[in-house]
Structures are given as C-alpha cells and as structure tokens.
Amino acid sequence: MKYQSTRDSQLRVSASEAIVRGLAPQSGLFVPEAFPKADLDAWKHLSYPELAQKVLAGYLTDYSLDFLKQATESTYGSAFGGKAGFTTRLHEGLYALELWHGPTCAFKDYALQLMPKLLVEAKHNLGRTETTRILVATSGDTGKAALAGYAGLDGIEISVFYPNAGTSEIQRLQMVTQQGDNVQVYAVEGNFDDAQTGVKRVFADASVAEELENRNIRLSSANSINWGRLVPQIVYYFYAYFRLAEQGEVAWGEPVDFCVPTGNFGDILAGYYAKQMGLPVGKLVCASNKNNVLTDFIRTGTYDARRTFYKTTSPSMDILISSNLERLLFHVSGSSEKVAGWMQDLAQTGMYTVDAETLARIQENFAAGFASDEEGAAEIQTRFAEDCYLCDTHTAVAFRVAESCRSAAPMIVLSTASPFKFPRDVLAALGTQAPESDFAAMAALTEKTGAEAPRSLQELNGLPVRFTTVIQPEEIRAAALR
Ligand SMILES: *Cc1c(COP(=O)(O)O)cnc(C)c1O
C-alpha cells in the first residue's frame, strides 16, 4: 500500500514514510491510495489485539506481521483493563462504544498508545537514526495521551502546546505533571485554533527544518493529521459491530449507524475508512457542539470558518478548522487539484464551497447535527435518569444529536471520554452544585452516582507540577527550536 498527498497526485510514499513525515509537502495530508478489503467472516471472532493486527496489516504493508502482532498485543491487552472496544446497550437500538478505558481516560489512547511504536519501527524500517521531535497542538486530550505514549522513548522528544485556560483542570494537570526527560509542555495564549495554526506554521517553515537538521533532529506530528494516528481508530468500529452481532442486537450484514462527537474529524473519518473496507455502516453522524461549522458544511457544502469561536463544556470539540476533513474531501472528490484549491480558499478567505457531486457523496455517508451546552447537560441528566448511564460532556453532545438523526438501524454512539475527566460539568448537569475543585467534584460525582473515578485521575491530586511556561502563539517557533 502506498500513500499519496491530498494536494499532490504525483507523490507516492510508503506507510513508514507517511508516519515519519506526518505532513506531506505543501501542508497536504497522506492518504492511502486504496481501501483494503475487510474479511468480516474471518474477523468476527478475533480478540481486539488480533483484529487490530488484521486491520493494520492491510494499511501498513511495509511493517512485518511479527511486529504488528507484538505491538497490538502489548498495546491493547492489559493497558485497557480488558475493555478495549467495550460496547454496552443503553436501551433497544441505542448503544455506547466506550473508548475511555485506556491510561488517560479518553479515546485518543487507542491511537497514541500504539503510534509511538509505529513511529519507532518506521524509523527502523527506513534506516533512520536522527532524533524525532514531535510537536503537538492539543485542545486537551491529545496532549496527555501523546505525552503518555511517547514519554521515555529513545530517539524521540515531544513538545505539547495547549490553549491557556482552554482545558479542564484535570486535563491541564494530566499534562503539566507528566514525567519523563524527553517531554515539554507549554500553555499558549489564545484558543486551540491559535495553537494548532502556530504549530502548523512551524511545520511549514523551511528555516526551522534546516536549523534542526543541522542538529540531526527531524520534526514530526502526533496530531490526527498523522496517518499513524488515524489507522488504529478504524479497528473499534469493526469490533463494536462484531460484538453487537454476537449479542443478536444486529442481524449479520445489516447496517448500523454510528454517531461520533467530532472536533478534528479524525475519529469519524476512521469510521468512513471502516465503511469503505466493507463494514455495514449506514450513516456516520457527525455531532458538534455550538462550534457547528461541520454541521453547516455537511448540510450545505459550504465550509465557513469566519464565525465566533465558543468555549464550551466539550472543549475537545472546540474547533473551527477540522483538519481531517481534507482527507474526506480527497476521497470523495478524487481530485488533489480540487482539494488544493479549496484549502487555498480556506487559508485566504476563511471559507470554501464544494461542488454538488462532492456534497452528494458526503451526504450519502454522513449526517450532522449539533447541541448546545444546555442541551448536552439535559442529555447527561436524561441518560442517567432513563438508562442509568453516566456519560461525559462530549458523549452527551453525540447522544443528543443521535436522537435527531435516528434511522431504523441500531445507533452506536462513540463515548470518547470518562465522565470523571469533566466532573464539574457532569455534576452540574445532574443538578448538583459543583465544588470549585475538580477533585472534590470527582468525589461528589461518585457519591451521587455510585460510579468509581478512574485511578489515574484520582492520583493526579498531589502530583508535582513540572511545567508552568505560558507563551504567545508567535513564540511556538522558538519553543520548537529550543
Ligand atoms: C479529541 C476528542 C474528540 C474529537 O475527536 P476528533 O477525532 O478530533 O474529531 C471528541 N471527544 C473527546 C473526549 C476528545 O478527546
């Protein structure tokens, strides 16, 4: 399998090269030139690590099967407490795919516990010996998941940039208490888009690459623009389907819908890959919060980022530029020229409109909706009252949107974070005045619901804070060069 750029039809690279490079030239994204076919009958009884090995083998064709077997087993075994791909029924036709049983309690662990191994192996495959310096812009959850995945790895350094005051207290503490000699964490004045734009600019800056090359350092990305981030996420769509089929909740071969709380469009795009590989998927429902640029785009074909940026109670979805949408545009339009044009429009004018055929293809596969903070809070309350199901603020947005986009097919909502990552907002949604501190709120949430907070979150209380630097977006370049 070769990879091409969304903005350049001439380029072809191996999977290892796509993962080491992160971003293609001219800010394009690497995409596979074909979709490997799934063997549903052969895959349906596999364990999570075995299934992951099959899915990855179709895409990462220059990695050895031995390596993939060992990497998936060591990633998805005990680290997820035996709950990798855990899917549970709320009521007839409505299910939650709980993706937060990994070490940092958000779905990003699925990719970021595996991707460091993919990167180290890719360098090995390519005979590369330089130091890899990873830059990550995060709206909260990616930062910690990446730090946890890369800390202490030989030949790798990682710097994380998060929006100052743009994350929950728990999210911030998870990052600034990270151990390891090869990690750096910076708060950036501004919102997530400011941090992400600043990091993208560094990647596009040839003078940075040149200076680092003299020091035998090469930049790479752990954001979901890296193919190594996306490919592990395809697995759980299959796994959830197989479990529902096994439990008789869906007839074998009949479609299911998925509803995905969406920010950078990485998680839901993995569902699109699963569908293209042959998984019976009806609609992929894109759920947004008040930052509903994707809802408007999927409904109208016009992507217009010239709008107010809202800080919401689902901060990991507070995004106006959803990077991975570019990959979908490439797959449905089949044209790197068109994609390059739209992305140029976006950079120059803040908006673009796709042609009718491209929009029709998107609407064949995707539906969209959004929910306000108040609607999300009401949903947390309803799911707890009616189904005894406790969900976080991001997942609540998806439950709410899922209701308005239901078809006759079973609906699987991707539950992307532990409710204990956002304990104050969840508690408030349940009608209890939340205490100031996240830790007091965690305890109160346990008292109210009987649910146990994950140990890794409880243990944050009292860990030493290692990183306190606040920088301006313009200073990201200097930080990347330190
Ligand atoms: C990152 C994140 C999302 C959004 O996922 P994308 O792949 O960026 O669309 C949703 N919920 C949570 C809890 C997240 O951490």
Ligand as a Chemical Component Dictionary entry (heavy atoms), coordinates in Angstrom:
data_LIG
# 
_chem_comp.id                   LIG 
_chem_comp.type                 NON-POLYMER 
_chem_comp.pdbx_formal_charge   0 
_chem_comp.three_letter_code    LIG 
# 
loop_
_chem_comp_atom.comp_id 
_chem_comp_atom.atom_id 
_chem_comp_atom.alt_atom_id 
_chem_comp_atom.type_symbol 
_chem_comp_atom.charge 
_chem_comp_atom.model_Cartn_x 
_chem_comp_atom.model_Cartn_y 
_chem_comp_atom.model_Cartn_z 
_chem_comp_atom.pdbx_ordinal 
LIG C1 C1 C 0 -10.469 14.598 20.615 1  
LIG C2 C2 C 0 -11.810 14.356 21.173 2  
LIG C3 C3 C 0 -12.963 14.415 20.381 3  
LIG C4 C4 C 0 -12.910 14.788 18.918 4  
LIG O1 O1 O 0 -12.264 13.817 18.142 5  
LIG P1 P1 P 0 -11.727 14.210 16.668 6  
LIG O2 O2 O 0 -11.027 13.000 16.196 7  
LIG O3 O3 O 0 -10.821 15.381 16.860 8  
LIG O4 O4 O 0 -12.921 14.566 15.872 9  
LIG C5 C5 C 0 -14.176 14.132 20.969 10 
LIG N1 N1 N 0 -14.270 13.827 22.280 11 
LIG C6 C6 C 0 -13.182 13.762 23.078 12 
LIG C7 C7 C 0 -13.365 13.450 24.515 13 
LIG C8 C8 C 0 -11.927 14.022 22.558 14 
LIG O5 O5 O 0 -10.857 13.963 23.348 15 
# 
loop_
_chem_comp_bond.comp_id 
_chem_comp_bond.atom_id_1 
_chem_comp_bond.atom_id_2 
_chem_comp_bond.value_order 
_chem_comp_bond.pdbx_ordinal 
LIG C1 C2 SING 1  
LIG C2 C3 SING 2  
LIG C2 C8 DOUB 3  
LIG C3 C4 SING 4  
LIG C3 C5 DOUB 5  
LIG C4 O1 SING 6  
LIG O1 P1 SING 7  
LIG P1 O2 DOUB 8  
LIG P1 O3 SING 9  
LIG P1 O4 SING 10 
LIG C5 N1 SING 11 
LIG N1 C6 DOUB 12 
LIG C6 C7 SING 13 
LIG C6 C8 SING 14 
LIG C8 O5 SING 15 
# 
